[in-house]
Amino acid sequence: MADSLYFKADRSITKHTGTELSLIIPKGGGQTHRFPQWWDRKNIIQYIKCAIFKVELSDGNTVRLVVPIEKEGVSLDIRHDGEGNFSFPAHQRIERVAVVDAVNTTLLHEYQFPSISSGRILKRIVADFLLLQQLLLARCQSLVTLQQMKQMRRPIPPLFQVTLLP
C-alpha cells in the first residue's frame, strides 16, 4: 500500500492519498515538536523544531518520519511505498529528513537533499550498519582469533555475502 502527501511547514497537508502517513500532534500543545538534532552533533544535545509523521508499514510495524522545519517556507512532497522507503519528488528549503524508531530517537535512515535543484537525494542507512557492527562484535567474541584460525589451517567462515545488482 502506498501513500503520498504534500506538506508545508505551516502544517498544511494537501494531496493526501492513503492512510499510512499521519501527522502527529504534539501532546503538550503547540504547532511543532522538539526533536534531538541527529546531524552535526556537538557535546551537547541540541533540539530542532520539526513535524513528525507516524508511518505504518505493510508488515505491521511503525516508524516516524521527522521533518525539520527550522527555516521559513519548507515544503515537501512525500511518497511512501509501504515498505519503509520514501521518495521526495519536490522539496524546498529543507536539507534532510530522518526515519526514526516509533518509540525512541534511534535513527534508521536519513535522506539528505541536494543544495542544487538538479542534484540527487542521498539515502544514508544508519541502523543496518549499527546492526552489522553488533553482529560482527558478537561473532568476534564467539570465534577464535584470525591468527588462531590461520594456525589451525581451517577456512575462515564467510561473514556475509554481497550481491551486486545490475
Backbone as a ProteinNet text record, in pm:
[ID]
protein_1_A
[PRIMARY]
MADSLYFKADRSITKHTGTELSLIIPKGGGQTHRFPQWWDRKNIIQYIKCAIFKVELSDGNTVRLVVPIEKEGVSLDIRHDGEGNFSFPAHQRIERVAVVDAVNTTLLHEYQFPSISSGRILKRIVADFLLLQQLLLARCQSLVTLQQMKQMRRPIPPLFQVTLLP
[TERTIARY]
83.6	0	88.5	61	140.8	61.2	134.6	72.2	156.3	93.2	165.4	91.6	166.1	106.8	203	149.3	230	221.1	337.3	343.2	411.3	350.9	413.5	439.7	544.3	587.6	483.5	384	277.4	176.2	217.7	142	21.7	22.4	-87.2	-48.8	-143.7	-124.3	-227.3	-180	-269.1	-232.7	-319.4	-297.7	-265.9	-334.4	-308.7	-385.4	-313	-374.5	-326.5	-413.2	-374.6	-390.8	-361.1	-379.4	-254.7	-143.2	-23.1	52.4	42.2	111	13.2	48.2	-37.2	50.4	14.1	87.9	57.9	161.8	145.8	135.2	28.2	7.3	83	160.9	235.1	141.1	179.9	96.5	84.2	188.5	185.8	124.2	64	8.7	114.4	79.1	172.4	164.9	245.8	243	354.4	464.5	579.6	631.6	707.9	777.3	919	980.8	1123.4	1187.8	1285.8	1349.2	1500.2	1576.3	1722.1	1782	1868.6	1934.9	2024.5	2012.2	2086.6	2210.4	2230.4	2347.8	2428.5	2556.7	2644.7	2635.2	2644.1	2629.7	2754.3	2731.2	2839.6	2836.7	2897.5	2896.5	2767.7	2679.4	2551.4	2439	2323.8	2209	2140.3	2123.3	2052.4	1918.8	1813.6	1681.3	1640.1	1569.5	1523.2	1370.7	1312.8	1168.7	1142.4	1041.4	1013.4	867.3	827.4	698.6	729.3	646.5	670.1	547.6	573.9	469.2	480.8	368.3	362.5	345.6	428.2	426.4	399.3	287.7	251	311.9	386.7	446.5	356.1	375.5	288.7	306.5	419.9	442.1	384.8	315.1	253.4	336.7	462.7	548.1	519.5	571.2	552.9	686.9	711.6	828.1	778.5	869.6	833.3	923.3	865.4	938.9	950.5	1073.4	1099	1142.3	1064.6	1089.9	1125.7	1252.9	1290.6	1222.3	1168.7	1101.8	1155.9	1287.1	1352.1	1344.8	1353.1	1353.2	1211.2	1191.3	1062.2	1045.1	923.6	893.7	929.2	948.1	977.2	853.5	874.5	766.6	826.2	746.2	797.9	687.1	712	621.7	672.2	595	638	565.6	641.9	585.2	640.9	551.7	591.2	541.3	626.3	588.8	523.4	511.5	451.6	553	674.8	780.2	883.3	865	960.5	1052.8	1033.8	1114.5	1036.6	1107	1044.9	1108.2	1030.9	1085.1	1025.3	1098.4	1060.2	1074.4	971.7	981.6	996.2	944.1	955.1	991.9	1086.4	1128.6	1182.2	1154.3	1203.5	1251.6	1367.6	1424.1	1438.4	1477.3	1497.7	1628	1703.4	1833.1	1828.6	1743.5	1741.2	1614	1577.9	1470.8	1521.5	1460.2	1504.5	1388.5	1420.3	1326.9	1379.5	1298.4	1342.1	1246.9	1291.4	1211.3	1080.5	979.1	846.7	841.8	930	919.3	1037.1	1149	1262.9	1325.9	1444.3	1506.1	1613	1607.9	1706.1	1689.3	1795.3	1793.9	1807.4	1713.9	1718.2	1773.7	1718.4	1763.6	1765.4	1843.8	1842.1	1843.4	1760	1758.2	1816	1922.2	1985.8	1954.8	1903.4	1861.5	1975.1	1982.5	2089.8	2067.7	2176.6	2164.9	2134.9	2154.6	2118.9	1996.8	1916.9	1788.2	1799.8	1906.6	1917.3	1992.2	2031.9	2106.7	2019.1	2083.4	2012	2001.8	1898.6	1878	1959.4	2031.2	2113.7	2035.7	2031.8	1971.1	2084.8	2096.3	2200.6	2135.9	2176	2119.8	2210	2152.3	2231.4	2211.1	2090.4	2061.5	2115.6	2111.1	2162	2312.3	2383.7	2526	2551.7	2473.6	2488.4	2458.5	2355.9	2323.1	2438.1	2498	2612.4	2728	2753	2858.7	2831.5	2706.8	2671.7	2692.5	2653.9	2672.8	2821.3	2900.2	3044.3	3106	3067.5	3120.4	3082.7	2956.7	2912.1	2986.6	3007	3076.4	3223	3285.6	3425.8	3443.6	3349.8	3360.1	3339.2	3266.5	3236.6	3333	3414.5	3509.6	3651.2	3736.9	3877.5	3931.6	4047.9	4103.9	4148	4166.8	4208.9	4343.8	4435.2	4566.9	4554.4	4466.7	4446	4384.8	4297.2	4235.9	4342.2	4435.3	4541.4	4632.3	4660.3	4746.7	4680.6	4549.4	4477.1	4454.1	4485.6	4469.9	4326.1	4231.8	4089.8	4043.6	3950.3	3897.1	3816.9	3827.8	3753.1	3610.3	3510.7	3372.2	3331	3251.3	3209.2	3118.1	3135.7	3056.1	2925.2	2932.9	2813	2841.4	2737.8	2752.3	2707.6	2782	2749.3	2703.2	2588.3	2535.7	2522.4	2579.9	2568.8	2454	2364.8	2250.9	2283.6	2225.4	2253.6	2198.6
-117.1	0	124	213.2	335	454	555.6	676.5	795.3	908.1	1029.4	1150.4	1259.4	1385.8	1498	1619.2	1739	1817.1	1843.8	1906.7	2042.8	2142.3	2273.9	2297.4	2373.6	2394.4	2463.7	2525.5	2584.7	2477.5	2352.6	2233.5	2207.3	2258	2226.3	2103.9	2015.1	1892.3	1890.9	1871.6	1863.6	1739.9	1703	1590.2	1461.1	1437.6	1318.5	1199.7	1095.6	971.3	859.4	770.7	661	697	599	619	585.6	553.3	511.5	628	746.4	864.2	950.9	983.6	1074.4	1166.7	1294.9	1395.1	1377.1	1371.1	1356.4	1495.2	1517.9	1645.5	1640.6	1743.4	1742.6	1729.4	1646.4	1623	1746.9	1827.4	1946.3	2066.9	2045.7	2157.6	2220.3	2325.2	2392	2336.3	2394	2357.3	2262	2257.6	2178.1	2092.2	1992	1906.1	1958.3	1921.6	1944.9	1807.3	1790.7	1661	1679.7	1583.9	1598.9	1602.7	1697.9	1708.7	1586.7	1518	1393.5	1413.9	1530.2	1558.2	1667.6	1676.1	1781.7	1798.5	1684.5	1687.2	1741.1	1812.2	1861.5	1776.6	1824.5	1750.8	1771.9	1857.6	1880.6	1842.9	1815.6	1782.4	1912	1929.5	2045	1995.9	2070.7	2033.2	2122.5	2063.4	2136.8	2134.5	2234.9	2235.5	2142.5	2058.1	1965.2	1921	1864.4	1796.9	1647.6	1568.8	1424.5	1352.4	1260.8	1179.5	1036	978.6	835.8	762.3	659.1	586	438.2	390.1	248.6	170.1	64.7	-17.8	-136.1	-196.2	-305.8	-430.8	-443.7	-560.6	-541.6	-429.4	-405.1	-319.3	-295.6	-210.8	-63.9	20.2	164	233.5	335.7	422.5	566	660.7	802.1	872.3	964	1048.3	1186.3	1231.6	1359.8	1461.2	1569.5	1673.1	1803.3	1845.1	1972	2089.1	2181.9	2298.7	2427	2430.3	2548.1	2667.8	2642.4	2750.5	2784.8	2908.3	2951.3	2895.4	2859	2816.8	2673	2588.6	2447.8	2382	2308.8	2228.9	2100.1	1994.3	1862.5	1774.4	1713	1614.4	1478.4	1408.3	1282.1	1166.2	1068.1	946.3	828	739	621.2	497.5	396.7	276.3	168.1	189.6	92	0.2	-3.8	-91.3	-16	114.7	193.8	276.7	273.1	354.1	479	589.4	717.1	776.4	857.6	940.6	1079.2	1178.4	1317.3	1389.4	1381.5	1442.3	1594.8	1659.7	1805.6	1843.2	1934.7	1980.4	2121.8	2201.5	2339.7	2371.8	2435.3	2489.5	2385.1	2264.4	2158.4	2086.9	2051	1987.1	1836.8	1791	1647.8	1612.5	1484.6	1428.8	1295.7	1250.5	1126.9	1030.6	903.7	796.7	738.3	747	703.1	597.2	531.6	429.6	490.3	406.5	454.2	498.8	446.5	476.6	554	561.7	636.5	717.2	769.1	856.1	783.5	650.9	574.6	603.5	652.8	688.5	562.6	541.2	426.5	465.6	570.1	621.4	773.3	829.8	974.3	1003.4	1096.4	1143.2	1284.3	1304.5	1435	1492.5	1614.9	1679	1761	1768.6	1845.1	1995	2068.5	2214.1	2275.3	2198.8	2245.3	2167.8	2229.8	2170.8	2042.7	2024.2	1905.3	1791.7	1811.2	1708.5	1591.9	1484.8	1366.1	1361.6	1294.9	1279.8	1160.3	1179.9	1075.2	1006.3	873.5	796.6	732.2	769.9	716.1	619.5	493.2	390.8	379.8	404.1	408.2	282.8	242.5	133	0.4	-25.2	-151.9	-163.3	-50.9	-50.4	-81.4	-21.2	-49.1	-194.9	-249.6	-390.6	-477.7	-442.2	-516.2	-510.1	-394.2	-383.4	-475	-480.4	-567.5	-714.3	-751	-888.6	-922.9	-829.5	-852.2	-870.5	-785.9	-794.8	-927.7	-968.7	-1096.2	-1212.2	-1205.2	-1312.2	-1317.7	-1202.3	-1198.2	-1252.1	-1227.3	-1274.7	-1425.3	-1483.4	-1626	-1712.1	-1651.5	-1725.6	-1705.8	-1795	-1776.5	-1664	-1614.3	-1502	-1544.8	-1450.1	-1476.9	-1548	-1505.9	-1568.9	-1715.3	-1744.2	-1883.3	-1965.1	-1904.1	-1973.9	-2009.6	-1916.5	-1942.9	-2055.5	-2055.8	-2160.1	-2297	-2302.6	-2429.8	-2472.5	-2384.9	-2410.2	-2448.1	-2384	-2402.6	-2283.8	-2307.2	-2192.5	-2101.3	-1974.4	-1876.5	-1872.6	-1895.1	-1895	-1756.9	-1752	-1620.4	-1550.1	-1420	-1341.1	-1295.9	-1248.5	-1209.2	-1211.9	-1214.8	-1222.3	-1090.9	-1043.6	-920.1	-955	-905.2	-927.1	-794.1	-782.6	-660.8	-674.4	-578.6	-580.8	-499.7	-538	-463.6	-323.2
0	0	0	-87	-98.4	-45.7	-7.6	45.1	-0.4	-18.1	-54.1	-0.7	18.1	61.1	30.9	30.1	13.9	144.8	206.4	338.1	327.8	394.1	408.4	556.2	586.2	724.1	810.4	749.2	829.8	871.9	857.5	897.4	808.6	687.9	596.9	514.2	499.1	422.9	311.5	188.4	73.3	-8	-99.4	-190.7	-116.4	-4.8	75.8	19.4	-17.8	-63.6	27.6	67.4	155.6	301.8	387.6	531.9	613	548.7	622.5	685.4	628.2	680.6	758.6	882.6	960.1	1044.2	1044.9	1121.3	1269.3	1351.4	1496.5	1557.7	1632.6	1701.5	1835.1	1869.3	1996.7	2116.5	2212.7	2331.8	2418.6	2425.5	2509.8	2442.1	2328.1	2253.7	2165.1	2101.2	2011.1	1870.8	1784.4	1643.6	1603.4	1679.8	1639.4	1753.5	1715.2	1811.2	1828.8	1940	1962.1	1956.1	1867.3	1846.2	1848.7	1907.5	1911.6	1770.7	1747.6	1617.9	1599.2	1487.8	1465	1378.6	1324.1	1241.9	1308.8	1273.1	1321.2	1472.7	1541	1686.9	1755.3	1860	1944.9	2072.4	2178.1	2304.1	2382.9	2332.8	2399.1	2302.9	2357.3	2274	2232.8	2103.2	2051	1996	2022.2	1974.6	1858.1	1764.2	1647.3	1642.7	1576.8	1552	1435.2	1448.8	1340.8	1342.2	1230.9	1219.3	1217.4	1284.2	1290.4	1234.6	1142.4	1083	1132.3	1168.1	1200.1	1067.4	1044.8	919	947.9	900.2	916.8	800.8	831.7	728.5	696.7	581	539	624.5	693.9	779.7	920.1	944.1	1074.4	1167.5	1135.2	1217.7	1190.7	1279	1267.5	1284.5	1204.4	1219.4	1218.3	1241.3	1234.6	1134.4	1060.7	967.2	1030.2	1053.6	1119.9	1014.9	1003.6	902.9	975.3	972	1035	964.4	1042.7	984.9	1047.4	1069	1125.8	1032.2	902.5	804.1	762.1	720.1	666.6	525.6	491	355.5	321.9	422	395.6	335.2	226.9	169.3	115.3	119.5	87.1	32.1	-81.1	-139.3	-93.8	-12.5	48.2	-19.4	-65.8	-123.3	-45.4	-3.1	75.2	3.4	-9.8	-84.3	1.5	131.7	220.1	286.4	232.7	284.7	368.2	385.3	461.8	375.6	244.6	153.3	114.5	104.7	73.4	-51	-121	-228.1	-209.7	-257.1	-238.7	-372.2	-457.9	-590.6	-589	-488.2	-479.1	-335.7	-322.3	-189.3	-199.3	-97.1	-91.7	48.8	55.2	179.1	290	252.3	350.5	317	419.7	398.8	420	510.9	542.7	617.6	613.3	695.1	750.9	858.2	921.9	937	927.6	962	1091.6	1198.2	1330.7	1384	1489.6	1556	1607.1	1621.1	1662	1807.9	1893.8	2036.9	2094.4	2021.4	2073.5	1960.2	1982.3	1881.6	1798.9	1796.1	1717.7	1569.6	1507.7	1366.7	1282.1	1188.8	1099	962.2	901.9	772.5	779.7	691.2	674.7	525.3	483.9	345.8	345	265.7	255.1	117.4	116.7	-7.2	-65.5	-197.5	-261.3	-246.3	-251.2	-242.8	-379.4	-487.3	-621.2	-669.3	-751	-787.3	-868.6	-944.5	-1027.5	-958.1	-833	-761.8	-718.9	-676.5	-633.8	-482.2	-432.3	-288.3	-240.2	-130.8	-72	39.1	35.9	145.1	222.4	349	435.8	533.5	527.6	615.7	737.6	854.3	976.7	1060.5	1084.6	1177	1127.6	997.3	946.7	971.2	960.6	988.2	1135.1	1223.7	1366.5	1397.4	1330.9	1348.9	1301	1187.7	1136.8	1235.5	1294.9	1395.1	1513.9	1559.1	1671.2	1634.8	1512.1	1467.5	1457.7	1405.6	1395.9	1533.9	1627.9	1762.7	1826.4	1813.5	1870	1806.3	1674.6	1604.5	1646.8	1661.5	1702.1	1843.3	1929.5	2066.3	2074.8	1980	1987.5	1906.9	1819.8	1737.9	1788.7	1749	1781.3	1695.3	1730.7	1656.4	1517.1	1430.1	1293.5	1291.9	1378.1	1385	1425.5	1521.3	1562.3	1448.7	1371.5	1259.1	1154.7	1129.7	1032.7	1080.5	1209.6	1264.4	1255.8	1268.2	1261.7	1117.1	1020.9	878.1	841	906.3	873.9	790.5	701.2	625.8	718.5	692.3	770.3	715.8	800.8	751.5	702.9	595.6	544.7	644.2	655.4	748.3	685	563.2	492.1	343.3	265.5	121.4	59.8	-36.9	-104.9	-245.9	-284.2	-418.3	-487.2	-604.8	-682.8	-780.3	-779.7	-870.5	-994.7	-1108.9	-1231.2	-1226.6
[MASK]
++++++++++++++++++++++++++++++++++++++++++++++++++++++++++++++++++++++++++++++++++++++++++++++++++++++++++++++++++++++++++++++++++++++++++++++++++++++++++++++++++++++

